[in-house]
Structure formats: structure tokens, C-alpha cells
Amino acid sequence: MKPESMNKLPANPERATLEGKNKFLGFWFFLGGETVLFASLFGVYLGLRNATNGGVTASEMFELPLVFIATMLLLTSSLTSVFATMALKTNQFKRMIGWFVVTGLLGLAFLGLEIYEFTHYVHEYEHTIRSSAWGSAFYTLVGTHGAHVFVGISWLTLLIIRNLKRGMDLYTAPKFYLFALYWHFIDVVWIFIFTVVYLMGKVG
Amino acid sequence: MAHHEGTETVSEHDQSHLDIHHKIAHEKEFKQQIVSFAMMIFLTMIAFIAVASDAISDAFTVVFIMILAGIQLVFQLYMFMHLSHKGHQYPAWGIFFGVFVAGTAVIALMGMIW
């Protein structure tokens, strides 16, 4: 790589090479598939949300303040990854890494809150994945989302460690750009989880 | 955008002109992102308030919060994920085909289990 072309990146460095273009397109198609994966879990959840097997119900168990804080954490992390993408497009590598680190930390906080929430449900309400059809649907749907957050944080950590010294070029730009897309997608899924699972659960 | 491959051949004057052009577009985008984020926070709060208060009927609340979620989806896709930018025709096909299958799957599963 010529040093000149490195400090003058094109306007969309994530799609400037054929490899970048392929990754970009492939990743969007992958997100289309992920949408269907989550749709199957949402459909099952909506079908089974009242099958409580005589145990605790959604409106008795869910606490809105906790869900609200989790939502704010994830929504803010979506904004910080937008800032990271903007730094990527203007070739400010350190700033991009900084915003991605903030994104990852917010994701970790979200994950910590979710782990607390699940242990709380298990110990306070004896609501487990085996207690009812609703329990199975709940932990599978929300847990699959949580697993996606975990995968995202791991992916981001590896990306940063591996490319910290490499800096910004047409090879690393698509990698970071795709992570930001993935992170926004996770936030989109969460929007529907807090609406369909928690808010609709409270309404009854 | 036409100036991708021409970056190294443009004159210094043209380059600085392009840089200014980028900078203005960038600042405009930054403002749009901040407004989108504020809107999403606002919509989220409205949804939580609608559920927490007893002012509106349950049936209407469900429809209302689903609409709010739909608006947030559009904000995420078009603002945060840049689906409105140039060169996103195929990604749009990919994601909306996914959304279409997703909608069908949700309705089918709900109907089958009920």
C-alpha cells in the first residue's frame, strides 16, 4: 500500500474494493436471513406468551425500569457506532476505535443487566426455560438476542486487537463497517423485543 | 460517486474543493444522526409511557407501540445503517425480502399455535 493512498481514502472506503463490495452485499443478505431467524422466534413467542402453565405471568414478572435502562444502553451504543462509522468515512482511525470501545462497553453493560435479569427471574419467580412453554419461548428469543450481543462484543474485541497497529486502509475499513451494521441490526431486534415481549407483556 | 478513482489525478485546487464538499455533507449527516437518535429516544419513552399509564385502552396501546417500533425500524435502517445512501439497491432487496418472509413467518406461527 502506498502511504499516499492511505491518508486519502475514497468517500466510501468500505466499498472501494471488490472484496469490500462483496462483503458489504453478502452481509446485508446475511442480515436478511437473521431477520427470518428472529421472526421464527417472535412468532413462537407470540403464540405461546399466555401458556404460563399456572406459573408467574409476564405482567407480574417484568419490571419496566430495568427494561428501559437496558433499552437506553443499547440505543446509545447504536449512536456511538454511528459516530465510529462517521470517523471511518473521514479516515480518523483513533477516533473510530475510541467510539467502538464505547460501543463495546455499553454492550457489556447491557449484557450484565440481562444476566442479572435472568438470574432474578429464576431465583425470585422460579421462572426457568423448563417451567412453561412461555418460559421456553421467552428465554430462547431474548437469549438468542443476548447471544448476538455477546458475539458482537467478541467480534469487536478481536477486530480491534488484530487491526490496532494496521490502521485504516481499504482492507480494514470494510471489516469495521460491517461490525457497525451488525450492531445496528442487534438494536433493531431489541426494539421489537422490548415492544413485543416486555411492553405487550405488561399490557397483557 | 464519480471522484472515487480520480482521487490521485485531480488538481490540488479541485481536491480542496472536494474536501470542503465532503466536510459540509459530513456535518449535515452528523446533525441528521443526532436528530434521529433524539427521535428514537423520544419514541421509546412514548412507548413506555403509553404502557405504564392507564390512559389508553390495551388494544389501542398494542397497535400504538407496534407502530412506534416500525418507525424506529425505519430510522435504524435508513439513518443509522445508511440504507438511504447511494449504492444500497441490492442491500435493500436483501433486507426487505427478509422482512417480508419474517412478517409471513410471524403471522403463520401465531395463527398455527393459536
Interface residues (C-beta under 8 A of the other chain):
Chain A: E4 S5 K8 P10 A11 N12 R15 A16 F24 L25 W28 F29 L31 G32 G33 E34 T35 V36 F38 A39 S40 F42 G43 V44 L46 G47 L48 L64 F68 T71 M72 L75 S78 L79 S81 V82 F83 T85 M86 K89 T90 L181 H184 F185 D187 V188 I191 F192 F194 T195 V196 L199 M200 K202 V203 G204
Chain B: M1 H3 H4 T7 E8 H22 H26 E29 F30 Q33 F37 M40 I41 T44 A47 F48 A50 V51 A52 D58 T61 V62 I65 M66 L68 A69 Q72 L73 Q76 L77 F80 M81 H82 G87 Y90 P91 G94 I95 F96 F97 G98 V99 V101 A102 G103 A105 V106 I107 A108 L109 M110 M112 I113 W114
